[in-house]
Amino acid sequence: MTLVVVVGGIPAAAAAQQETASVSFENQATGGTTVTVDSVTLPDGGFVTIHDASVTDGNVLGSVVGSSMYLDAGTHENVTVHLDEPVGESGTFVAMPHMDSDGDRVYSFVAANGEADGPYTADGSAVVDTAMVNASATVSMSDQPTTGDSVVVDRVELSQGGFVTIHDASVTEGAVFESIRGTSAYLPAGVHENVRVELDAPVTENTTLVPMAHMDTDGDETYTFPESEGETDGPYTADGSAVVDTAMAMPSDTASVNYTAKATGGYSVVVDLAYLPEGGFVTIHDGTVTEGAVFESIRGTSMYLEPGLHHDVRVTLDSPLNETTTVVPMAHVDSDGDEMYTFPESEGETDGPYTADGSAVVDSGNATVSASVDYTMKSSDGATVVVDRVELSEGGFVTIHDPSLSGGAVFDSVVGTSMYLPAGVHEDVEVTLDEPIRSSQVLTPMAHMDTNDNEEYDFVTGEGEADGPFTADGGAVVASAHTSVNAVVTAMDQSGDGTTVTVDSVTLHDGGFVTVHDATVTEGQVFESVRGTSAYLEPGTHENVEITLDAPLEESGTIVPMAHMDTNGNEAYDFVTGEGENDGPYVAAGGAVVTTADYTVEGMMTETPTETMTDEPTTEMTDESMETTSESSTEAPGFGLVVALVALVAAALVAARRR
């Protein structure tokens, strides 16, 4: 008989296990944007963070390349970690469990200079595991109908750019070149979904296809693998094998549509899948089509769709839905070949529906009239967030919540709200955050109503009495995605004699500099606009950074502090002298990470200008001048703590190598 001792409702053995953090991280391949931690145990909840190999050299903060979303206390398996710094080269990486010491469900270890969310420890060392991560690719493809001329690869992730090539099954018998059926256009590094590949050798019968990720080894963005007899553009590999998937392609002349019930703002309907063997359209009918209202039931039609398989077909409606209703997506032929939908105008003479077994090819389901939000993984400058698409049946707002929402912090999780949005469709909605966020995290845009019709967001101040969320299927209408934040700069309007500028705070996840540009940078004067640069700043957050300007400001105007990297690792600012080859700006959402502030030059100087005060900004900056004129005073608490953390991590890595 086994005696089980229970402590607080938990068996003692389990309780003891929960008191010890652990992590398992196996060797793996990655397409560059994610890695998978096999298992992590967090006694009090927290995160699992991925460091690059520079952590072994004491670069505790700057080595962080990504962290998981918040994980509850307990053991988690197969944890996907989104990387803020995509992996472009293979190497050793370190998985490290971290606490959520400040309880906000946001990993703020770097931004807090190591003073929050530190690593779990055991026997005086950080808990870690190491793995070799092969920068490679991933590819996935589903079984599908095909016209024979093209197929769709569901997802391709490439660490360095390249192609996805479709082979038939003879590739498994050694027919490396003869098995090639078609290749995609060049795909840049990153994630690509629903990649259509035109086939040079059509599929005429049910065939097993082998999508294979290929590199662009010669950098010409042209696929030359077969012509070069394998000398260039070979396959990505993992564990010694090519990165592939398999799927069945089934030639078919029968159309199909698939629709699952979903929420909408009433202005569009998204059809999950449409297969149109001869090309055509997807038309949205309302439920009256089943009563014989063939033309009157039409609510909207897609743009022309090429022959083949299509995912997530958005159909804009001719007139908005004003109540939840049954919609009937229907596949239509382009019978007159003009790529224009003329079914109703021709009274059914042209562009009629595809049929199967004597009936129109349709699907049906409810469209709940409420709202919809689309938000995909992206980067942010910490000050703003761009929501891809918001569709509202009535006017309202889109509000950004941080991860504390998942812990029940309905009001405290609100970090920013859009201006009032009238009913309709809004794309690329920029939301200015109430306070900058300084760490990567999962953000959740939520559609909110304007229940009191004052065009002001009162949900938080009214403690939920007004402007509550749009709902569908019993829940708020939201979207969530990982948002990378690698640098943040803030500066207040200020005045002075024009020789110094103070940047209130700058967070640099990989270290670097903050450079002061004048307003001509917005006119394309990238180098000429540089007025001065800070000394090198370690990874983390720095406050009250005072920058002595090499080219003093002679008149009041706008200044543009900009976060710059230290790409060559020499801790000297080489952006101007290297003509942009090194130390370029941190980038988020396609633009440099900057802020702007008004600078008032007090008491215009009447004395004879010194030699350093010229009418035009100088771009000839020597190492000596940079050393003597670029000064920085920072208030960055916690760097003493980082030294202690270095020792913790070093001890852990020594132990890991001995295993």
ZAGU-423523 format. One line per 2 residues: number of its first residue (from 1); for each residue z, x, y of C-alpha. Coordinates in Angstrom, 3 decimals. Each point is the difference from the previous one (the first is absolute). Layout:
// residues N
NUM	Z,X,Y; ...
//
This chain:
// residues 659
1	0.000,0.000,0.000; -1.036,1.385,3.409
3	2.437,-0.444,2.865; -1.731,-0.719,3.326
5	2.117,0.528,3.090; -1.041,-2.164,2.939
7	0.570,1.135,3.575; -0.564,-2.621,2.669
9	-2.212,-2.039,-2.301; -2.124,3.044,-0.921
11	0.383,1.935,-3.267; 1.681,3.326,0.724
13	-2.930,1.984,-1.383; -2.394,-1.830,2.320
15	2.374,0.429,2.933; 0.184,3.735,-0.627
17	-3.795,0.156,-0.192; -0.345,-1.851,3.281
19	2.269,2.515,1.721; -2.503,2.814,-0.576
21	-3.339,0.234,1.778; -2.940,1.298,-1.998
23	-3.767,0.322,0.284; -2.874,0.676,-2.385
25	-3.326,1.153,1.414; -2.785,0.928,-2.426
27	-3.160,2.039,0.594; -2.810,-2.285,1.147
29	-3.287,-0.440,1.806; -0.317,-1.835,3.288
31	-2.819,-1.311,2.098; 1.888,1.394,2.974
33	1.877,-2.951,1.471; 2.663,-0.789,-2.595
35	2.055,1.603,-2.754; 2.084,-1.665,-2.690
37	3.611,0.898,-0.721; 0.675,-0.820,-3.637
39	3.637,-0.960,0.441; 2.702,0.165,2.648
41	3.618,-1.130,-0.106; 1.715,-0.710,3.324
43	3.696,-0.899,-0.341; 0.180,-1.516,3.485
45	-3.635,-0.731,0.676; -2.298,2.068,2.187
47	-3.341,1.732,-0.377; -1.870,2.562,-2.021
49	-1.734,2.524,2.233; -2.840,2.392,-0.758
51	0.126,3.514,1.467; -2.730,2.619,-0.178
53	0.669,3.529,-1.226; 1.084,1.240,3.436
55	3.397,-1.546,-0.695; 0.649,3.037,-2.206
57	-0.347,2.159,3.107; 2.638,-1.981,1.852
59	-2.365,-2.433,1.723; 2.185,-2.976,-0.874
61	-1.196,-2.403,2.686; -3.590,1.110,0.467
63	-0.690,-0.017,-3.739; 0.342,-3.789,-0.267
65	-3.414,-1.495,-0.770; 1.062,-3.513,-0.937
67	2.842,-2.273,-0.977; 0.299,-3.162,-2.033
69	0.910,-3.342,1.427; 3.711,-0.862,-0.183
71	1.221,-0.299,-3.596; 3.083,-1.999,-0.974
73	2.837,1.631,-1.911; -0.941,0.645,-3.617
75	-2.822,1.550,-1.975; -3.639,-0.444,0.972
77	-2.984,1.044,-2.072; -3.555,0.869,1.015
79	0.768,0.048,3.712; -3.117,0.339,2.145
81	0.511,2.191,3.060; -2.534,-0.233,2.834
83	-0.664,3.384,1.540; -0.093,0.398,3.764
85	-1.776,3.307,-0.433; -2.797,-0.519,-2.552
87	-0.157,2.615,-2.722; -3.218,1.979,0.322
89	0.946,2.917,-2.237; 1.830,0.238,-3.296
91	3.495,1.437,0.004; 3.653,-0.375,-0.889
93	1.821,-2.943,1.520; 3.655,-0.943,-0.074
95	1.412,-3.500,-0.519; 3.439,-0.425,1.593
97	2.225,-3.123,0.010; 1.413,-0.754,3.451
99	2.783,-2.287,1.157; -0.286,-2.750,2.594
101	3.049,1.245,1.859; -0.595,-2.087,3.113
103	-0.751,-3.171,-1.970; -3.218,-0.913,1.835
105	-2.326,0.255,-3.037; -2.205,2.450,1.913
107	-0.288,3.637,-1.069; 0.964,1.809,3.201
109	1.028,3.403,-1.348; -2.630,1.953,1.934
111	0.144,-2.010,3.224; 3.810,0.232,-0.047
113	-0.122,3.788,-0.361; 1.670,-0.222,-3.389
115	3.020,-1.922,1.308; -0.872,-3.209,-1.871
117	-1.342,-0.852,-3.455; 0.732,3.379,-1.535
119	-0.658,0.833,-3.665; 2.176,-1.065,-2.896
121	1.848,3.007,-1.404; 1.467,1.064,-3.329
123	2.120,3.095,-0.565; -0.593,1.105,3.559
125	-3.790,-0.185,-0.156; -2.569,-2.564,1.041
127	-1.288,-2.086,-2.917; -3.677,0.897,-0.501
129	-2.820,0.278,-2.471; -3.269,1.882,0.416
131	-3.527,-0.714,-1.168; -3.457,1.448,0.300
133	-2.141,-2.515,1.884; -3.731,0.393,-0.482
135	-1.968,-1.100,3.067; -2.712,-1.942,-1.705
137	-1.122,-3.617,-0.083; 0.559,-3.389,-1.584
139	-2.519,-2.687,-0.870; 0.266,-3.542,-1.383
141	-2.626,-2.578,-0.908; 0.296,-3.450,-1.577
143	-2.243,-1.671,-2.559; -2.558,-1.986,1.970
145	-3.236,-1.951,-0.016; -2.957,1.833,1.489
147	-3.549,-0.588,1.091; -0.747,3.278,-1.741
149	-0.834,1.701,3.275; 3.502,0.643,1.343
151	3.663,0.031,-0.935; 3.219,-0.004,2.025
153	2.725,2.615,-0.508; 3.353,-1.581,0.900
155	1.690,3.072,1.447; -0.747,3.684,0.525
157	2.450,2.489,1.487; -1.270,3.489,0.814
159	2.124,2.894,1.201; -2.907,1.868,1.603
161	-2.915,-2.404,0.257; -2.925,-0.388,-2.388
163	-1.651,-2.717,-2.052; 0.505,-2.409,-2.846
165	-2.710,0.266,-2.640; -0.725,-2.614,-2.646
167	-0.673,1.409,-3.469; -0.713,-1.952,-3.135
169	1.958,0.608,-3.198; -2.365,2.750,-1.163
171	1.953,2.327,2.299; 2.696,0.006,-2.683
173	-2.584,1.424,-2.420; -0.897,2.895,2.281
175	-2.879,-1.541,1.960; 1.493,1.157,3.285
177	-3.110,-0.385,2.154; -2.029,-2.509,-2.010
179	2.890,-2.478,0.094; -0.075,-0.316,3.797
181	-0.967,-3.532,1.068; 0.724,0.233,3.732
183	2.170,1.570,2.687; 1.707,-1.309,3.107
185	-0.633,1.177,3.515; 2.299,2.794,1.202
187	3.623,-1.114,0.210; 2.416,1.848,2.322
189	3.424,1.047,-1.253; 2.264,-3.024,-0.357
191	0.077,-3.397,-1.660; -3.131,-2.129,-0.411
193	0.026,-3.501,-1.446; -2.834,-2.125,-1.422
195	-2.552,2.811,0.062; -3.448,-1.338,-0.866
197	-2.175,2.437,-1.933; -3.716,-0.649,-0.276
199	-1.281,0.953,-3.461; -3.084,2.204,-0.371
201	-0.138,-0.916,-3.687; 0.715,-3.763,-0.202
203	2.273,-1.539,-2.605; -1.933,-2.435,-2.220
205	2.646,-0.864,-2.592; 3.766,0.029,-0.316
207	0.829,3.647,0.615; 3.120,2.095,0.265
209	-0.132,1.884,3.267; 2.037,3.050,0.974
211	0.681,0.348,3.734; 0.747,3.672,0.753
213	1.371,1.540,3.192; -2.112,2.948,1.196
215	0.701,2.663,2.631; -2.274,1.090,2.825
217	0.354,3.690,-0.783; -2.796,1.175,2.309
219	1.169,-2.149,2.885; -3.408,-1.529,0.774
221	1.068,-3.608,-0.720; -2.951,-0.308,-2.390
223	0.469,-0.404,-3.750; -1.745,2.951,-1.684
225	1.807,0.177,-3.346; -3.000,-0.734,-2.284
227	-2.595,1.923,2.069; 2.229,3.076,-0.002
229	0.655,-0.406,-3.718; 3.706,-0.237,0.699
231	0.233,2.946,2.379; 1.075,-2.241,2.902
233	1.860,-3.291,0.451; 1.708,0.054,-3.380
235	2.612,-2.567,-1.019; 3.582,-0.084,1.172
237	2.269,0.922,-2.889; 3.551,-0.708,-1.110
239	1.687,1.611,-2.993; -3.262,1.724,-0.855
241	-2.086,-3.177,-0.148; -2.283,-1.760,2.450
243	1.581,-2.832,1.996; -1.577,-3.174,-1.380
245	0.537,-3.626,-0.907; -1.968,-2.303,-2.266
247	-1.203,-3.564,0.466; -2.392,-2.420,-1.618
249	-3.026,-1.012,2.078; -1.518,-3.275,-1.176
251	-3.404,-1.006,1.357; 0.128,-3.655,0.953
253	-2.121,-2.550,1.823; 2.892,-2.449,0.297
255	1.746,-0.145,3.362; 3.761,-0.339,0.389
257	2.636,-0.406,2.714; 3.767,0.419,-0.188
259	2.487,-1.305,2.533; 3.797,-0.016,-0.077
261	2.003,-2.241,2.298; 1.162,1.818,3.120
263	1.146,-0.425,3.577; -2.396,0.013,2.924
265	0.149,-0.521,3.717; -2.710,-2.594,-0.585
267	-2.858,2.083,1.368; -1.131,1.713,-3.192
269	0.323,-0.077,-3.783; -0.015,3.102,-2.206
271	-1.694,-0.331,-3.397; 1.382,2.526,-2.473
273	-3.235,0.679,-1.864; -3.615,-1.129,0.052
275	-2.744,1.060,-2.396; -3.469,-0.880,1.252
277	-2.710,1.275,-2.359; -2.815,-0.618,2.492
279	1.967,0.398,3.191; 0.856,-2.857,2.310
281	3.075,-1.519,1.596; 3.428,-1.442,-0.653
283	0.454,-3.365,1.677; 3.372,-1.640,0.566
285	0.038,-3.751,-0.581; 2.996,-2.254,0.419
287	1.113,-2.395,-2.725; -2.392,-2.750,1.071
289	-2.804,1.858,-1.758; 1.368,-1.467,-3.235
291	-0.594,-3.455,1.491; -3.664,0.692,0.697
293	0.269,1.261,3.581; -2.247,2.975,-0.794
295	-0.889,0.964,3.564; 2.852,-1.572,1.947
297	2.532,1.929,-2.064; -1.325,3.406,1.101
299	2.645,1.867,2.013; -1.587,3.429,0.206
301	-2.269,2.525,-1.695; 0.194,3.730,-0.502
303	-2.485,2.486,1.317; -2.777,0.924,-2.418
305	1.282,1.868,-3.062; -2.153,2.445,-1.949
307	-0.537,-0.639,-3.727; 3.034,1.003,-2.019
309	3.767,-0.167,0.054; 1.997,-0.453,3.223
311	3.762,0.101,0.524; 2.070,-1.684,2.725
313	-2.811,-1.915,1.676; 1.271,-1.354,3.314
315	-1.743,-3.190,1.106; 0.412,-0.957,3.652
317	0.231,-3.780,0.359; -2.225,-1.953,2.380
319	2.953,-2.114,1.097; 3.651,0.859,-0.691
321	2.023,-1.721,-2.685; 2.845,-1.897,1.621
323	1.945,-0.853,-3.133; 0.508,1.355,-3.482
325	-2.953,-1.067,-2.103; -1.926,0.671,-3.177
327	-2.903,2.361,0.512; -2.935,0.401,-2.355
329	-1.794,3.365,0.199; -3.564,-0.386,-1.313
331	-2.572,2.680,-0.866; -3.394,-0.573,1.666
333	-3.379,1.612,-0.650; -2.160,1.449,2.770
335	-2.984,-1.857,-1.407; -2.376,0.660,2.923
337	0.902,3.670,0.226; 0.664,0.029,3.745
339	3.689,0.947,-0.295; 0.828,-3.030,2.155
341	1.968,-2.971,-1.352; -2.184,-3.086,0.519
343	1.362,-2.402,-2.619; 1.242,-2.745,2.366
345	-2.866,0.282,2.508; -2.550,-0.298,-2.796
347	1.938,-2.910,-1.509; 0.333,1.946,-3.204
349	-3.580,1.189,-0.280; 0.992,3.657,0.331
351	3.031,2.142,-0.836; 1.493,-2.427,-2.476
353	2.988,0.824,-2.200; -0.080,2.215,-3.029
355	0.474,-2.101,-3.121; 1.443,0.525,-3.459
357	-0.247,-2.582,-2.767; -1.560,-2.432,2.454
359	2.827,0.208,2.589; 0.452,1.900,3.248
361	1.951,3.248,-0.323; 3.294,-0.640,1.811
363	3.705,0.633,0.015; 2.704,-1.889,1.870
365	3.542,0.351,1.310; 2.232,-0.788,2.939
367	-0.328,1.695,3.363; 3.410,-0.238,1.643
369	-0.489,-0.268,3.745; 2.605,2.263,1.558
371	-0.836,3.624,0.825; -1.196,3.196,-1.604
373	0.744,3.652,0.733; -1.912,3.056,-1.195
375	1.592,3.427,0.314; -1.114,3.087,-1.896
377	1.497,3.460,-0.446; -0.458,2.010,3.186
379	1.510,2.537,2.364; 1.865,-0.720,3.225
381	1.024,1.974,3.056; 3.453,-1.572,-0.334
383	-0.406,-1.968,3.216; -2.609,-2.539,-1.107
385	-1.217,-1.648,-3.172; -3.431,-1.569,-0.481
387	-0.183,-3.075,-2.242; -3.457,-0.334,-1.528
389	-0.395,-3.760,0.247; 2.109,-3.023,0.915
391	-1.201,-3.583,-0.416; 2.174,-2.765,1.453
393	-0.440,-3.758,-0.344; 2.104,-0.403,3.144
395	0.826,2.473,2.734; 2.760,2.497,-0.675
397	0.732,3.662,-0.602; -0.066,2.750,-2.573
399	3.346,1.765,-0.331; 0.591,3.406,-1.613
401	3.029,0.297,-2.292; 1.373,3.264,-1.372
403	1.290,0.474,-3.589; 3.444,-1.416,0.793
405	-1.661,-3.408,-0.331; 0.154,0.428,-3.782
407	3.778,0.356,0.330; 0.317,-3.311,1.824
409	-0.036,1.291,3.595; -2.222,-2.801,1.277
411	0.620,0.685,3.690; 1.007,3.657,0.056
413	-3.142,0.953,-1.920; -2.249,-1.086,2.886
415	-1.408,3.132,1.641; -2.798,-1.520,2.068
417	-1.967,-3.151,0.752; -3.478,-0.603,1.293
419	-0.809,-1.810,3.186; -0.708,-3.725,-0.430
421	-3.052,-0.639,-2.185; -1.847,-3.318,0.343
423	-1.087,-1.876,-3.115; -2.917,1.780,-1.637
425	-0.987,3.374,-1.413; 1.258,3.250,1.507
427	-1.081,3.420,-1.250; 1.568,3.408,0.622
429	3.081,-1.464,1.652; 1.944,2.830,1.644
431	3.751,-0.534,0.025; 2.131,2.207,2.244
433	3.315,0.695,-1.698; 3.290,-0.624,1.801
435	1.174,3.507,-0.878; -2.113,2.735,-1.603
437	0.292,0.381,-3.750; 0.256,3.652,-0.994
439	-0.421,-0.146,-3.770; -2.609,-1.261,-2.436
441	0.944,-3.335,-1.519; -1.279,-3.286,-1.378
443	-0.558,-2.379,2.904; -0.375,-3.759,-0.366
445	-2.005,-1.931,2.582; 1.047,-3.681,-0.035
447	-1.791,-2.934,1.625; 2.319,-2.017,2.293
449	-0.487,-3.364,1.680; 0.619,-0.865,3.638
451	2.121,-3.049,-0.746; 1.185,-0.574,3.572
453	-3.475,0.535,1.497; 1.138,2.451,2.667
455	-2.224,2.848,-1.236; 3.096,2.227,-0.213
457	1.423,1.348,-3.265; 3.500,-1.467,-0.250
459	0.731,0.372,-3.712; 2.515,2.825,0.336
461	1.656,-1.000,3.256; 0.280,-3.587,-1.244
463	1.395,1.155,-3.355; -2.785,-1.759,-1.870
465	0.215,-3.324,1.802; -3.489,0.434,1.445
467	-3.258,1.767,-0.916; 0.650,0.274,-3.713
469	-2.587,1.432,-2.396; -3.082,-1.782,-1.262
471	0.593,-0.826,-3.659; -2.051,-0.592,-3.137
473	1.147,-0.662,-3.555; 3.614,0.064,1.149
475	-0.099,3.439,1.592; -0.838,1.610,3.311
477	-3.616,1.084,0.535; 0.119,3.805,-0.034
479	-1.810,3.156,-1.013; 1.624,3.360,-0.762
481	-1.350,3.535,-0.155; 1.132,3.607,0.192
483	-0.252,1.317,3.550; -0.046,3.751,0.551
485	1.733,1.454,3.054; -0.322,3.773,0.346
487	0.555,0.489,3.701; 1.444,-1.961,2.926
489	0.160,0.903,3.698; 1.879,-1.835,2.752
491	0.205,0.841,3.690; 1.345,-1.866,3.024
493	-1.508,-0.159,3.477; 1.425,2.918,1.954
495	-0.182,2.003,3.164; 0.325,3.661,0.890
497	-1.645,2.920,1.701; -2.888,0.021,-2.486
499	1.033,3.118,-1.878; 1.839,-1.591,-2.922
501	-0.264,-3.151,-2.106; 2.710,-1.448,-2.226
503	-1.002,-1.767,-3.202; 2.811,-2.351,-0.985
505	-0.507,0.418,-3.710; -2.521,1.261,-2.506
507	0.119,-0.358,-3.771; -2.220,2.361,-1.979
509	0.154,-0.372,-3.761; -1.768,3.314,-0.549
511	1.136,1.850,3.108; -2.263,1.080,2.833
513	-0.126,-0.465,3.748; -0.121,-2.606,2.731
515	-2.704,0.686,2.557; -0.232,-1.521,3.467
517	-3.509,-1.081,1.000; -0.987,-1.492,3.312
519	-1.978,-3.249,0.168; -3.361,1.749,-0.261
521	0.554,0.187,-3.751; -1.039,-3.666,-0.068
523	-3.323,1.065,1.528; -0.699,2.511,-2.752
525	1.518,3.074,1.636; 1.785,0.994,-3.183
527	0.797,3.608,0.868; -0.221,-0.075,3.791
529	2.611,-2.760,0.143; 2.704,2.129,-1.649
531	2.723,0.776,2.570; 2.686,1.456,-2.251
533	1.438,0.095,-3.495; 3.460,0.187,-1.490
535	1.250,2.837,-2.122; -0.352,-0.529,-3.753
537	2.077,-2.970,-1.202; 1.384,-0.164,-3.519
539	-0.604,-3.110,-2.125; 2.259,-2.827,1.120
541	0.903,-1.715,3.252; 0.472,1.843,3.289
543	1.355,-1.601,3.148; -0.358,0.903,3.671
545	-2.701,2.599,-0.574; -0.586,1.751,3.333
547	-3.453,1.522,0.352; -0.852,2.514,2.706
549	-3.600,-0.590,1.027; -2.538,2.823,0.060
551	-2.053,-2.051,2.475; 2.468,-1.868,2.239
553	-0.726,-3.545,1.125; -1.018,-0.050,3.653
555	-0.204,-3.750,0.460; 1.567,-3.091,-1.528
557	-1.717,-1.575,-2.958; 0.103,-0.748,-3.701
559	1.108,2.588,-2.532; -0.851,-0.187,-3.695
561	2.463,1.766,-2.334; -1.705,0.570,-3.373
563	1.435,1.054,-3.375; -1.757,3.046,-1.483
565	0.206,1.556,-3.451; 0.488,3.652,-0.859
567	-2.929,0.130,-2.404; -0.051,3.780,-0.452
569	3.769,0.298,-0.362; 0.468,2.765,2.545
571	2.296,-2.043,2.284; -2.249,0.762,2.985
573	-2.143,-2.618,1.751; -3.624,1.001,-0.623
575	-1.818,-3.244,0.732; -1.502,1.047,3.328
577	-0.616,3.673,-0.716; -1.515,-0.920,-3.371
579	-2.169,-2.723,1.572; 1.512,-2.638,-2.254
581	-0.370,1.890,-3.274; 3.773,0.136,-0.465
583	3.040,-2.041,0.976; -1.812,-3.259,0.602
585	1.860,-3.197,0.868; 1.853,-2.173,-2.448
587	-2.203,-3.016,-0.666; 0.901,-3.624,-0.715
589	-2.290,-3.011,-0.288; -2.973,2.165,0.911
591	1.424,1.383,3.243; 2.261,2.781,1.191
593	3.736,-0.763,0.106; 0.776,-0.189,3.712
595	2.003,-1.808,2.610; -0.577,-0.386,3.715
597	2.291,0.118,3.004; -0.313,-0.001,3.772
599	0.941,3.248,1.704; 0.886,0.007,3.717
601	-0.280,3.352,1.742; 2.811,0.096,2.535
603	-0.226,1.740,3.384; -3.564,1.273,0.009
605	0.188,3.765,0.379; -0.802,1.477,3.388
607	0.651,3.607,-0.929; -2.800,2.313,-0.975
609	-0.827,-0.699,-3.642; 0.766,2.700,-2.481
611	-2.679,1.529,-2.187; 0.918,-2.360,-2.834
613	-0.830,-3.075,2.090; -3.745,-0.572,-0.026
615	-2.178,-2.905,0.988; -1.300,-0.389,-3.541
617	1.924,0.172,-3.289; -0.535,3.264,-1.787
619	-1.040,0.128,-3.646; 0.303,3.768,-0.408
621	3.373,0.214,-1.694; 1.173,3.299,-1.431
623	2.710,0.450,-2.605; 2.101,1.747,2.673
625	-0.296,-2.873,2.453; 0.866,-2.478,-2.708
627	3.078,1.941,-0.899; 1.216,0.261,3.568
629	-0.926,-3.435,1.381; 0.430,-2.382,-2.946
631	3.712,-0.599,-0.192; 1.877,-2.735,-1.777
633	3.558,-1.219,0.112; 0.794,-2.383,-2.799
635	2.866,-2.037,-1.190; -0.691,-0.177,-3.719
637	3.250,-0.473,-1.903; 0.083,0.636,-3.677
639	-1.830,3.281,-0.433; 3.244,1.672,-1.071
641	0.177,-2.667,-2.668; -3.555,0.830,-1.053
643	1.103,3.544,-0.784; 2.599,-1.416,-2.358
645	-2.615,-2.266,-1.541; -2.215,3.003,-0.647
647	2.742,1.438,-2.178; 0.399,-3.296,-1.863
649	-3.694,-0.273,-0.736; -0.374,3.664,-0.904
651	2.767,-0.278,-2.580; -1.611,-3.095,-1.472
653	-3.422,1.618,-0.301; 1.426,3.066,-1.700
655	1.620,-2.311,-2.535; -3.237,-1.946,-0.432
657	-1.980,3.173,-0.728; 2.519,1.001,-2.652
659	-0.459,-3.216,-1.963
//
